[in-house]
Amino acid sequence: MSEITVRRLGLMPYKAAWDYQEQLFAGMVDTKISKGHYEGDDYLLLVEHPPVFTIGKSGRLEHLLGSESLLQEKGIELFRNNRGGDITYHGPGQLVVYPVLDLEHYFTDIRKYMRSLEEVVIRILKEYDIAGQRSEGETGVWLDVHLPQKVRKICAMGVRTSRWVTMHGLALNVNTDLSYFDWIVPCGISDKGVTSMRKETGKEIAMEDIEAAVIRHFGEVFEVAIKEDRTC
């Protein structure tokens, strides 16, 4: 049975984390191409990024509401990447989770994979008395989905897969400065808000507690042993 190796990367520039994911991802895919299977460990990368906007494969540049030159003046990076989805923001106080998994160790169903990632977040939020929900036809985790004037997103998701190997993942707003979302149309959705755990609870949340909750609930949802690599 495969294990998942957790690596806490701290605050890391987006491009460095993307390159690291690509390295792990390519190694797993290449092994499957050459050997027909991958028997090594999977990975769960936990990270925060300096302020950055990323645009997925289906994203539209017009959903960036400020000019690129203005973003440069404010020190906000911009990347178009190879995940699914539109534009989103990453920054300090937001926990970004990158699972690099061979889904053949679990189940070969992308829809189930996305719902499983959502389930991890919903279970974490429940510990803080936040009622996370799914929104039909949309990915991520939301609050008050049945109240059009109040519905808001607390966790965005976007993934890439090849030969059942995954990369990219989810971004949970913990203590995130939500003002950065004013510069974009988050995920290309203009009629719904964005929130954070701090905003919902009215208090700062310890990031190490959320990291521990991610590790615990990921193991439960995916029914897999998790070990932490503290050498990185």
TIVO-494202 format. One record per residue: x, y, z of N, C-alpha, C, CB in turn; residue number from 1. Coordinates in steps of 0.001 Angstrom, whole numbers, always signed. Glycine has a CB too. Layout:
BEGIN
ATOM    n.xx    n.yy    n.zz   ca.xx   ca.yy   ca.zz    c.xx    c.yy    c.zz   cb.xx   cb.yy   cb.zz  nr
ATOM       X       Y       Z       X       Y       Z       X       Y       Z       X       Y       Z NUM
...
***
This chain:
BEGIN
ATOM    n.xx    n.yy    n.zz   ca.xx   ca.yy   ca.zz    c.xx    c.yy    c.zz   cb.xx   cb.yy   cb.zz  nr
ATOM    +846   -1203      +0      +0      +0      +0    +873   +1243      +0    -953     +12   +1225   1
ATOM    +537   +2208    -827   +1284   +3448    -878   +1090   +4260    +393    +869   +4261   -2088   2
ATOM   +2105   +5034    +749   +1999   +6021   +1810   +2051   +7409   +1182   +3128   +5837   +2868   3
ATOM   +1566   +8383   +1928   +1680   +9769   +1505   +2729  +10445   +2363    +317  +10506   +1602   4
ATOM   +3715  +11052   +1720   +4748  +11804   +2412   +4361  +13275   +2429   +6130  +11602   +1741   5
ATOM   +4267  +13846   +3628   +3924  +15257   +3788   +5194  +16087   +3872   +3051  +15475   +5042   6
ATOM   +5219  +17170   +3120   +6333  +18113   +3200   +5770  +19510   +3421   +7213  +18062   +1911   7
ATOM   +6127  +20120   +4549   +5708  +21488   +4857   +6779  +22426   +4309   +5496  +21699   +6411   8
ATOM   +6414  +23233   +3328   +7378  +24048   +2607   +7466  +25473   +3120   +7036  +24067   +1162   9
ATOM   +6607  +25852   +4078   +6642  +27203   +4621   +6204  +28232   +3594   +8033  +27532   +5118  10
ATOM   +6792  +29418   +3653   +6494  +30477   +2682   +7453  +30323   +1511   +6616  +31908   +3328  11
ATOM   +6924  +29987    +354   +7750  +29697    -823   +7186  +30421   -2041   +7822  +28167   -1086  12
ATOM   +8035  +31073   -2845   +7544  +31705   -4078   +6774  +30703   -4940   +8718  +32299   -4883  13
ATOM   +5741  +31207   -5609   +4864  +30326   -6373   +5627  +29501   -7408   +3788  +31140   -7061  14
ATOM   +6521  +30152   -8167   +7224  +29441   -9243   +8098  +28327   -8691   +8078  +30414  -10058  15
ATOM   +8729  +28555   -7553   +9566  +27514   -6951   +8724  +26298   -6556  +10310  +28068   -5719  16
ATOM   +7543  +26551   -5988   +6667  +25448   -5604   +6120  +24727   -6830   +5515  +25961   -4738  17
ATOM   +5797  +25488   -7866   +5310  +24890   -9115   +6390  +23997   -9720   +4888  +25991  -10126  18
ATOM   +7623  +24483   -9775   +8719  +23681  -10327   +8928  +22409   -9516  +10018  +24499  -10365  19
ATOM   +8805  +22514   -8196   +8980  +21343   -7342   +7881  +20316   -7603   +8984  +21754   -5861  20
ATOM   +6646  +20802   -7718   +5545  +19902   -8078   +5807  +19201   -9401   +4230  +20673   -8154  21
ATOM   +6233  +19981  -10393   +6487  +19434  -11734   +7555  +18347  -11687   +6917  +20552  -12701  22
ATOM   +8550  +18548  -10840   +9611  +17554  -10709   +9057  +16237  -10168  +10726  +18080   -9791  23
ATOM   +8268  +16312   -9095   +7669  +15104   -8533   +6688  +14463   -9518   +6956  +15428   -7213  24
ATOM   +5850  +15306  -10107   +4824  +14856  -11054   +5462  +14143  -12241   +3978  +16047  -11544  25
ATOM   +6477  +14776  -12843   +7120  +14191  -14020   +7794  +12872  -13674   +8143  +15164  -14613  26
ATOM   +8407  +12801  -12494   +9052  +11553  -12105   +8064  +10407  -11987   +9778  +11732  -10799  27
ATOM   +6885  +10692  -11437   +5868   +9654  -11290   +5295   +9254  -12645   +4746  +10134  -10365  28
ATOM   +4999  +10241  -13489   +4451   +9951  -14815   +5458   +9166  -15647   +4061  +11256  -15538  29
ATOM   +6724   +9588  -15632   +7748   +8892  -16422   +7910   +7450  -15971   +9090   +9621  -16319  30
ATOM   +7822   +7221  -14654   +7909   +5856  -14143   +6745   +5012  -14657   +7927   +5858  -12606  31
ATOM   +5547   +5589  -14680   +4380   +4838  -15171   +4508   +4545  -16664   +3079   +5622  -14899  32
ATOM   +5082   +5475  -17414   +5262   +5261  -18848   +6277   +4144  -19100   +5719   +6565  -19535  33
ATOM   +7377   +4147  -18339   +8445   +3168  -18589   +8148   +1796  -17990   +9752   +3682  -18032  34
ATOM   +7487   +1784  -16811   +7266    +513  -16116   +5814     +55  -16129   +7732    +628  -14698  35
ATOM   +4913    +954  -16514   +3502    +595  -16549   +2800    +820  -15232   +3350    -827  -16950  36
ATOM   +3556   +1161  -14178   +2955   +1401  -12874   +3935   +2210  -12024   +2580     +58  -12172  37
ATOM   +3419   +2767  -10921   +4246   +3507   -9975   +3983   +2950   -8590   +3954   +5040  -10031  38
ATOM   +5028   +2523   -7910   +4872   +1892   -6604   +5452   +2733   -5466   +5528    +533   -6613  39
ATOM   +5967   +3917   -5771   +6550   +4745   -4728   +5507   +5503   -3927   +7520   +5713   -5330  40
ATOM   +5999   +6337   -3027   +5107   +7137   -2191   +4472   +8267   -2990   +5867   +7706    -992  41
ATOM   +3323   +8698   -2522   +2689   +9909   -3017   +3107  +11061   -2101   +1125   +9756   -3074  42
ATOM   +2738  +12295   -2496   +3205  +13471   -1763   +2062  +14433   -1488   +4310  +14181   -2541  43
ATOM   +2160  +15091    -330   +1230  +16147     +43   +2081  +17342    +460    +246  +15691   +1201  44
ATOM   +2052  +18385    -363   +2866  +19572    -127   +1993  +20663    +487   +3527  +20068   -1446  45
ATOM   +2428  +21222   +1608   +1703  +22283   +2300   +2555  +23548   +2238   +1378  +21885   +3788  46
ATOM   +1964  +24661   +1782   +2771  +25839   +1508   +1932  +27106   +1596   +3421  +25730    +133  47
ATOM   +2592  +28222   +1879   +2023  +29546   +1685   +2861  +30253    +623   +1987  +30364   +3029  48
ATOM   +2230  +31147    -119   +2947  +31887   -1155   +2948  +33384    -859   +2323  +31622   -2529  49
ATOM   +3984  +34109   -1291   +3879  +35565   -1355   +2761  +35925   -2333   +5241  +36216   -1790  50
ATOM   +2244  +37167   -2304   +1091  +37523   -3143   +1303  +37199   -4628    +789  +39002   -2990  51
ATOM    +359  +36459   -5192    +455  +36039   -6590    -942  +35753   -7123   +1367  +34787   -6737  52
ATOM   -1190  +36109   -8372   -2389  +35697   -9088   -1994  +34615  -10076   -3068  +36902   -9811  53
ATOM   -2788  +33555  -10162   -2544  +32503  -11141   -3787  +32310  -12003   -2151  +31178  -10442  54
ATOM   -3553  +32053  -13273   -4638  +31874  -14234   -4535  +30470  -14813   -4584  +32955  -15365  55
ATOM   -5597  +29684  -14675   -5616  +28320  -15187   -5822  +28259  -16690   -6693  +27534  -14502  56
ATOM   -5848  +27033  -17194   -5926  +26822  -18648   -7154  +27459  -19272   -5923  +25345  -18956  57
ATOM   -8260  +27471  -18554   -9496  +28036  -19099   -9714  +29477  -18647  -10688  +27183  -18688  58
ATOM   -8704  +30068  -18001   -8859  +31402  -17452   -8811  +32497  -18504   -7805  +31648  -16435  59
ATOM   -9397  +33626  -18155   -9451  +34773  -19055   -8728  +35950  -18419  -10917  +35148  -19390  60
ATOM   -7822  +36547  -19186   -7010  +37634  -18657   -7861  +38832  -18249   -5977  +38059  -19682  61
ATOM   -9035  +38988  -18880   -9891  +40111  -18510  -10463  +39972  -17099  -11020  +40243  -19507  62
ATOM  -10318  +38811  -16492  -10739  +38635  -15109   -9704  +39179  -14120  -10998  +37165  -14831  63
ATOM   -8571  +39644  -14660   -7618  +40418  -13874   -8007  +41882  -14023   -6128  +40163  -14335  64
ATOM   -8387  +42520  -12929   -8987  +43853  -12992   -7964  +44977  -12929   -9972  +44017  -11873  65
ATOM   -6727  +44680  -12582   -5665  +45676  -12589   -4673  +45360  -13693   -4955  +45733  -11225  66
ATOM   -3958  +46362  -14165   -2961  +46144  -15218   -1772  +45377  -14652   -2496  +47494  -15829  67
ATOM   -1073  +44659  -15536     +95  +43909  -15103   +1178  +44843  -14563    +645  +43071  -16258  68
ATOM   +1304  +46032  -15147   +2308  +46988  -14666   +1979  +47452  -13251   +2397  +48201  -15612  69
ATOM    +683  +47618  -12965    +282  +48033  -11626    +574  +46929  -10614   -1210  +48401  -11601  70
ATOM    +356  +45686  -11019    +662  +44566  -10127   +2153  +44518   -9823    +203  +43235  -10749  71
ATOM   +2977  +44788  -10832   +4418  +44798  -10617   +4808  +45868   -9607   +5153  +45024  -11938  72
ATOM   +4164  +47024   -9699   +4444  +48109   -8749   +4118  +47684   -7318   +3639  +49369   -9120  73
ATOM   +3087  +46875   -7164   +2650  +46441   -5837   +3281  +45125   -5402   +1154  +46308   -5813  74
ATOM   +4161  +44575   -6240   +4869  +43360   -5872   +4032  +42101   -5937   +5409  +43503   -4516  75
ATOM   +3006  +42103   -6794   +2151  +40923   -6955   +2541  +40209   -8239    +638  +41315   -6976  76
ATOM   +2931  +38954   -8132   +3318  +38195   -9322   +2081  +37705  -10066   +4219  +37003   -8939  77
ATOM   +2261  +37339  -11331   +1181  +36816  -12166   +1722  +35650  -12974    +597  +37921  -13103  78
ATOM   +1024  +34522  -12924   +1427  +33342  -13688    +217  +32727  -14375   +2113  +32303  -12774  79
ATOM    +390  +32318  -15619    -580  +31435  -16274     -22  +30024  -16152    -832  +31842  -17798  80
ATOM    -827  +29126  -15587    -317  +27780  -15348   -1158  +26726  -16061    -279  +27490  -13854  81
ATOM    -903  +25456  -15742   -1517  +24342  -16471   -2558  +23593  -15648    -450  +23378  -16923  82
ATOM   -3116  +24243  -14631   -4205  +23613  -13880   -5533  +23945  -14539   -4202  +24075  -12398  83
ATOM   -6588  +23297  -14080   -7918  +23680  -14503   -8376  +24935  -13774   -8899  +22541  -14267  84
ATOM   -9430  +25563  -14274  -10004  +26709  -13591   -9553  +28036  -14152   -9672  +26651  -12156  85
ATOM  -10016  +29106  -13527   -9795  +30473  -13997   -8743  +31149  -13115  -11125  +31285  -13990  86
ATOM   -8947  +32391  -12772   -7966  +33151  -12001   -8248  +33063  -10504   -7959  +34612  -12447  87
ATOM   -7176  +32983   -9716   -7325  +32999   -8268   -6127  +33697   -7653   -7474  +31566   -7707  88
ATOM   -6217  +33916   -6351   -5160  +34587   -5605   -4563  +33639   -4582   -5695  +35851   -4917  89
ATOM   -3235  +33709   -4420   -2554  +33035   -3324   -1739  +34072   -2568   -1648  +31873   -3842  90
ATOM   -1669  +33927   -1252    -881  +34860    -467    -741  +34392    +967   -1501  +36236    -506  91
ATOM     +27  +35129   +1772    +218  +34766   +3181   -1120  +34640   +3910   +1100  +35806   +3883  92
ATOM   -1176  +33675   +4824   -2419  +33436   +5552   -3367  +32494   +4845   -3111  +34724   +5798  93
ATOM   -2996  +32060   +3657   -3794  +31084   +2904   -2981  +29792   +2835   -4160  +31618   +1450  94
ATOM   -3568  +28676   +3233   -2862  +27399   +3147   -3156  +26770   +1789   -3281  +26441   +4310  95
ATOM   -2092  +26558   +1022   -2209  +25922    -285   -1737  +24474    -149   -1377  +26693   -1375  96
ATOM   -2534  +23559    -646   -2267  +22124    -512   -2128  +21527   -1900   -3397  +21404    +292  97
ATOM    -954  +20971   -2167    -679  +20362   -3465    -511  +18851   -3303    +588  +20987   -4108  98
ATOM   -1542  +18043   -3552   -1370  +16596   -3543    -781  +16130   -4881   -2723  +15887   -3264  99
ATOM    +348  +15467   -4825    +937  +14837   -6017    +759  +13339   -5807   +2484  +15236   -6229 100
ATOM    -327  +12813   -6365    -772  +11448   -6085    -898  +10641   -7361   -2104  +11461   -5346 101
ATOM    -670   +9340   -7256   -1071   +8418   -8310   -2448   +7883   -7906      -8   +7242   -8512 102
ATOM   -3481   +8351   -8588   -4845   +7961   -8206   -5108   +6467   -8377   -5850   +8742   -9023 103
ATOM   -4242   +5775   -9093   -4404   +4318   -9189   -4123   +3645   -7851   -3475   +3742  -10269 104
ATOM   -3562   +4380   -6901   -3423   +3864   -5534   -4727   +3971   -4758   -2320   +4614   -4794 105
ATOM   -5703   +4702   -5288   -6934   +5001   -4552   -8172   +4683   -5389   -6954   +6475   -4125 106
ATOM   -8409   +5470   -6413   -9560   +5280   -7312   -9290   +6094   -8563  -10924   +5714   -6629 107
ATOM   -9738   +5600   -9691   -9506   +6299  -10958  -10796   +7010  -11364   -9037   +5304  -12079 108
ATOM  -11051   +8106  -10668  -12288   +8865  -10861  -11981  +10312  -10475  -13490   +8271  -10002 109
ATOM  -11821  +11186  -11473  -11448  +12572  -11200  -12550  +13289  -10422  -11155  +13316  -12512 110
ATOM  -13795  +13033  -10752  -14890  +13687  -10034  -14850  +13296   -8553  -16262  +13309  -10661 111
ATOM  -14636  +12012   -8285  -14544  +11556   -6893  -13343  +12192   -6207  -14442  +10015   -6827 112
ATOM  -12261  +12372   -6942  -11076  +13014   -6369  -11395  +14441   -5927   -9920  +13020   -7388 113
ATOM  -12061  +15204   -6778  -12408  +16577   -6423  -13347  +16617   -5228  -13047  +17288   -7611 114
ATOM  -14341  +15723   -5211  -15258  +15682   -4080  -14532  +15273   -2802  -16411  +14721   -4365 115
ATOM  -13507  +14433   -2927  -12733  +14016   -1748  -11909  +15170   -1199  -11813  +12836   -2096 116
ATOM  -11313  +15977   -2084  -10602  +17166   -1623  -11556  +18107    -899   -9929  +17889   -2804 117
ATOM  -12741  +18290   -1462  -13736  +19134    -796  -14095  +18577    +570  -14996  +19262   -1655 118
ATOM  -14216  +17263    +675  -14582  +16635   +1946  -13535  +16897   +3018  -14771  +15133   +1760 119
ATOM  -12259  +16858   +2637  -11196  +17173   +3593  -11416  +18562   +4183   -9808  +17088   +2916 120
ATOM  -11689  +19538   +3323  -11871  +20916   +3783  -13146  +21053   +4610  -11912  +21880   +2587 121
ATOM  -14226  +20427   +4177  -15490  +20504   +4915  -15310  +19970   +6341  -16599  +19710   +4178 122
ATOM  -14555  +18902   +6495  -14315  +18344   +7828  -13473  +19283   +8692  -13624  +16985   +7713 123
ATOM  -12490  +19939   +8076  -11675  +20903   +8824  -12548  +22058   +9305  -10507  +21435   +7949 124
ATOM  -13345  +22611   +8415  -14187  +23756   +8769  -15161  +23410   +9882  -14952  +24248   +7548 125
ATOM  -15664  +22186   +9871  -16620  +21771  +10907  -16002  +21865  +12290  -17107  +20341  +10650 126
ATOM  -14695  +21629  +12408  -14025  +21726  +13700  -14057  +23153  +14249  -12584  +21249  +13577 127
ATOM  -14268  +24120  +13363  -14315  +25532  +13763  -15741  +26093  +13671  -13365  +26365  +12883 128
ATOM  -16705  +25184  +13650  -18127  +25559  +13583  -18447  +26389  +12345  -18524  +26337  +14832 129
ATOM  -17767  +26082  +11242  -18050  +26705   +9950  -18672  +25635   +9063  -16747  +27314   +9295 130
ATOM  -19858  +25906   +8533  -20599  +24900   +7759  -20214  +24986   +6287  -22131  +25091   +7927 131
ATOM  -19123  +24307   +5921  -18697  +24264   +4528  -19641  +23418   +3690  -17279  +23723   +4423 132
ATOM  -19861  +23858   +2450  -20800  +23169   +1564  -20242  +23093    +142  -22166  +23885   +1564 133
ATOM  -20827  +22201    -634  -20541  +22143   -2063  -21588  +22966   -2812  -20523  +20667   -2572 134
ATOM  -21188  +23518   -3947  -22109  +24258   -4805  -22249  +23489   -6118  -21607  +25729   -5054 135
ATOM  -23454  +23085   -6431  -23684  +22240   -7597  -23136  +22887   -8863  -25174  +21951   -7757 136
ATOM  -22345  +22118   -9602  -21780  +22597  -10855  -20511  +23410  -10703  -22780  +23406  -11562 137
ATOM  -20051  +23599   -9442  -18839  +24373   -9193  -17927  +23591   -8253  -19181  +25767   -8594 138
ATOM  -16637  +23817   -8372  -15699  +23160   -7471  -15430  +24052   -6267  -14382  +22822   -8200 139
ATOM  -14753  +23494   -5283  -14394  +24262   -4108  -15372  +24081   -2969  -14294  +25706   -4457 140
ATOM  -15145  +24846   -1896  -16008  +24781    -712  -16574  +26176    -459  -15222  +24254    +548 141
ATOM  -17875  +26203    -171  -18642  +27440     -95  -19407  +27511   +1222  -19610  +27549   -1283 142
ATOM  -19910  +28701   +1519  -20786  +28894   +2662  -22103  +29494   +2179  -20118  +29802   +3730 143
ATOM  -23193  +29082   +2813  -24534  +29620   +2523  -24893  +29557   +1038  -24625  +31060   +2999 144
ATOM  -24722  +28370    +456  -24945  +28241    -987  -26408  +28464   -1374  -24497  +26866   -1458 145
ATOM  -27334  +28329    -435  -28752  +28491    -758  -29249  +29917    -491  -29583  +27498     +46 146
ATOM  -28328  +30807    -178  -28686  +32211     +60  -27934  +33071    -952  -28349  +32650   +1536 147
ATOM  -28548  +33366   -2104  -27843  +34059   -3188  -27141  +35345   -2769  -28803  +34372   -4276 148
ATOM  -27681  +36064   -1811  -27070  +37329   -1401  -25909  +37138    -417  -28121  +38224    -777 149
ATOM  -25751  +35911     +91  -24723  +35682   +1112  -23682  +34640    +703  -25378  +35250   +2399 150
ATOM  -23931  +33880    -357  -23026  +32791    -720  -21612  +33325    -946  -23532  +32064   -1984 151
ATOM  -20629  +32591    -418  -19249  +33017    -522  -18330  +31792    -505  -18891  +33991    +623 152
ATOM  -17186  +31954   -1142  -16239  +30852   -1296  -15122  +30987    -270  -15657  +30820   -2730 153
ATOM  -14775  +29860    +351  -13705  +29855   +1340  -12512  +29021    +896  -14223  +29340   +2659 154
ATOM  -12723  +28173    -109  -11640  +27310    -602  -11787  +27107   -2101  -11640  +25941    +130 155
ATOM  -10738  +27462   -2850  -10728  +27273   -4305   -9932  +26025   -4658  -10133  +28513   -5021 156
ATOM  -10258  +25426   -5819   -9582  +24211   -6248   -9318  +24237   -7750  -10411  +22981   -5878 157
ATOM   -8220  +23627   -8142   -7889  +23449   -9546   -6781  +22420   -9650   -7469  +24790  -10204 158
ATOM   -6913  +21450  -10533   -5934  +20362  -10598   -5520  +20086  -12038   -6503  +19087   -9961 159
ATOM   -4443  +19357  -12154   -3987  +18810  -13428   -3759  +17324  -13228   -2684  +19525  -13938 160
ATOM   -4077  +16504  -14223   -3813  +15075  -14134   -3237  +14563  -15447   -5095  +14309  -13775 161
ATOM   -2387  +13554  -15343   -1864  +12838  -16504   -1567  +11420  -16062    -585  +13533  -17095 162
ATOM   -2097  +10459  -16787   -1927   +9038  -16431   -2314   +8786  -14973    -466   +8592  -16672 163
ATOM   -3331   +9478  -14525   -3898   +9381  -13188   -2993   +9954  -12107   -4202   +7953  -12876 164
ATOM   -1946  +10679  -12478   -1124  +11392  -11511   -1631  +12825  -11411    +383  +11356  -11914 165
ATOM   -1723  +13352  -10192   -2297  +14681   -9962   -1225  +15695   -9553   -3384  +14607   -8883 166
ATOM   -1527  +16961   -9807    -761  +18062   -9208   -1682  +19267   -9076    +507  +18415  -10068 167
ATOM   -1166  +20368   -8553   -1969  +21514   -8115   -2948  +21015   -7041   -2740  +22182   -9333 168
ATOM   -3986  +21741   -6708   -4835  +21264   -5619   -5802  +22292   -5096   -3996  +20792   -4504 169
ATOM   -5640  +22683   -3829   -6637  +23554   -3195   -5960  +24677   -2426   -7546  +22745   -2254 170
ATOM   -6719  +25764   -2245   -6251  +26922   -1493   -7328  +27313    -499   -5903  +28111   -2436 171
ATOM   -7030  +27143    +788   -7985  +27425   +1856   -7648  +28772   +2497   -7976  +26290   +2922 172
ATOM   -8613  +29676   +2466   -8418  +30987   +3085   -8538  +30857   +4597   -9446  +32017   +2542 173
ATOM   -7429  +30969   +5267   -7396  +30855   +6726   -7389  +32255   +7338   -6152  +30038   +7197 174
ATOM   -6239  +32937   +7244   -6129  +34316   +7720   -5831  +35269   +6561   -5032  +34428   +8796 175
ATOM   -6292  +34923   +5402   -5960  +35628   +4162   -6444  +37072   +4166   -6554  +34900   +2978 176
ATOM   -5609  +37984   +3629   -6027  +39361   +3376   -6940  +39348   +2150   -4786  +40313   +3159 177
ATOM   -8233  +39452   +2369   -9208  +39295   +1287   -9244  +40483    +333  -10579  +39084   +1868 178
ATOM   -8571  +41577    +671   -8606  +42749    -205   -7958  +42458   -1559   -7904  +43932    +465 179
ATOM   -7060  +41483   -1610   -6420  +41142   -2886   -7430  +40610   -3902   -5317  +40107   -2662 180
ATOM   -8507  +40019   -3419   -9511  +39482   -4337  -10260  +40591   -5064  -10498  +38603   -3582 181
ATOM  -10139  +41844   -4591  -10769  +42967   -5284  -10117  +43238   -6634  -10706  +44216   -4422 182
ATOM   -8930  +42695   -6846   -8196  +42918   -8089   -8559  +41921   -9187   -6718  +42851   -7823 183
ATOM   -9386  +40934   -8855   -9722  +39888   -9823  -11212  +39563   -9751   -8880  +38615   -9567 184
ATOM  -11667  +38798  -10745  -12970  +38138  -10672  -12666  +36705  -10242  -13771  +38199  -12069 185
ATOM  -12734  +36393   -8945  -12236  +35111   -8448  -12892  +33917   -9137  -12460  +35019   -6956 186
ATOM  -12035  +33069   -9713  -12497  +31860  -10418  -13446  +32202  -11562  -13193  +30906   -9439 187
ATOM  -13443  +33456  -12008  -14321  +33883  -13087  -15771  +34037  -12668  -14237  +32917  -14208 188
ATOM  -16038  +34046  -11358  -17411  +34131  -10841  -17609  +35509  -10227  -17699  +33004   -9786 189
ATOM  -18470  +36301  -10837  -18596  +37706  -10434  -19708  +37962   -9417  -18838  +38552  -11646 190
ATOM  -20614  +37000   -9222  -21786  +37263   -8385  -21741  +36580   -7026  -23018  +36830   -9103 191
ATOM  -20559  +36104   -6618  -20423  +35446   -5325  -19178  +35963   -4622  -20360  +33910   -5489 192
ATOM  -19233  +36045   -3299  -18141  +36618   -2528  -17078  +35604   -2157  -18674  +37249   -1290 193
ATOM  -16083  +36124   -1435  -14966  +35322    -937  -14840  +35586    +560  -13622  +35662   -1695 194
ATOM  -14483  +34568   +1309  -14341  +34738   +2757  -13143  +33948   +3255  -15625  +34293   +3494 195
ATOM  -12907  +34021   +4563  -11805  +33302   +5197  -12270  +32754   +6533  -10572  +34220   +5380 196
ATOM  -11488  +31842   +7081  -11813  +31306   +8396  -11734  +32406   +9454  -10867  +30146   +8754 197
ATOM  -10759  +33297   +9327  -10657  +34394  +10289  -11884  +35294  +10241   -9400  +35217  +10023 198
ATOM  -12345  +35591   +9030  -13521  +36455   +8909  -14752  +35780   +9492  -13769  +36824   +7442 199
ATOM  -14884  +34486   +9278  -16074  +33771   +9742  -16073  +33579  +11259  -16170  +32416   +9053 200
ATOM  -14905  +33372  +11851  -14838  +33104  +13294  -14539  +34355  +14110  -13783  +32057  +13578 201
ATOM  -14017  +35386  +13449  -13659  +36607  +14152  -12358  +36520  +14924  -14744  +36974  +15078 202
ATOM  -11547  +35502  +14622  -10273  +35376  +15335   -9210  +34765  +14424  -10446  +34517  +16608 203
ATOM   -7961  +35074  +14747   -6821  +34506  +14021   -6760  +33001  +14270   -5488  +35189  +14453 204
ATOM   -6463  +32268  +13200   -6375  +30813  +13290   -4908  +30411  +13132   -7272  +30118  +12204 205
ATOM   -4420  +29558  +14002   -3028  +29104  +13910   -2844  +28223  +12668   -2617  +28325  +15195 206
ATOM   -1939  +28624  +11784   -1730  +27882  +10538   -1250  +26460  +10809    -721  +28610   +9649 207
ATOM    -428  +26290  +11841     +50  +24932  +12133   -1093  +24006  +12546   +1110  +24971  +13238 208
ATOM   -2146  +24569  +13151   -3313  +23758  +13494   -4056  +23320  +12233   -4257  +24541  +14425 209
ATOM   -4147  +24208  +11249   -4822  +23860   +9996   -3998  +22845   +9220   -5068  +25118   +9138 210
ATOM   -2681  +23003   +9222   -1832  +22013   +8559   -2040  +20629   +9182    -343  +22427   +8649 211
ATOM   -2062  +20586  +10505   -2274  +19298  +11189   -3635  +18716  +10848   -2147  +19466  +12710 212
ATOM   -4652  +19576  +10730   -5998  +19098  +10392   -6038  +18571   +8965   -7034  +20222  +10568 213
ATOM   -5348  +19236   +8041   -5276  +18747   +6656   -4671  +17348   +6628   -4442  +19713   +5770 214
ATOM   -3559  +17171   +7319   -2873  +15879   +7327   -3797  +14797   +7895   -1563  +15962   +8152 215
ATOM   -4442  +15098   +9008   -5313  +14121   +9666   -6501  +13735   +8785   -5815  +14677  +10997 216
ATOM   -7202  +14738   +8265   -8408  +14444   +7493   -8081  +13883   +6110   -9254  +15699   +7351 217
ATOM   -6949  +14264   +5547   -6558  +13678   +4260   -6346  +12170   +4420   -5265  +14357   +3715 218
ATOM   -5683  +11798   +5502   -5488  +10371   +5746   -6794   +9625   +5930   -4625  +10170   +6957 219
ATOM   -7756  +10257   +6607   -9047   +9615   +6844   -9855   +9493   +5546   -9846  +10406   +7891 220
ATOM   -9932  +10569   +4794  -10761  +10571   +3579  -10193   +9632   +2519  -10872  +11995   +3009 221
ATOM   -8856   +9640   +2360   -8233   +8805   +1333   -7831   +7430   +1863   -7015   +9506    +767 222
ATOM   -8088   +7208   +3164   -7821   +5916   +3798   -6391   +5461   +3523   -8817   +4858   +3299 223
ATOM   -5441   +6314   +3920   -4045   +6045   +3613   -3186   +6486   +4803   -3608   +6776   +2301 224
ATOM   -2064   +5801   +4982   -1101   +6179   +6008    -328   +7414   +5550    -133   +5006   +6316 225
ATOM     -86   +8321   +6467    +643   +9545   +6140   +1854   +9671   +7049    -271  +10789   +6272 226
ATOM   +2981   +9984   +6453   +4212  +10215   +7216   +4749  +11591   +6853   +5282   +9103   +6931 227
ATOM   +5397  +12222   +7826   +5897  +13579   +7587   +7398  +13562   +7391   +5526  +14510   +8750 228
ATOM   +7851  +14231   +6340   +9264  +14379   +6049   +9703  +15734   +6587   +9553  +14249   +4515 229
ATOM  +10434  +15739   +7677  +10858  +16997   +8305  +12260  +17410   +7875  +10808  +16868   +9819 230
ATOM  +12797  +16757   +6834  +14139  +17107   +6359  +14111  +18230   +5347  +14811  +15900   +5752 231
ATOM  +12909  +18545   +4795  +12848  +19546   +3734  +12730  +20945   +4331  +11664  +19265   +2791 232
***
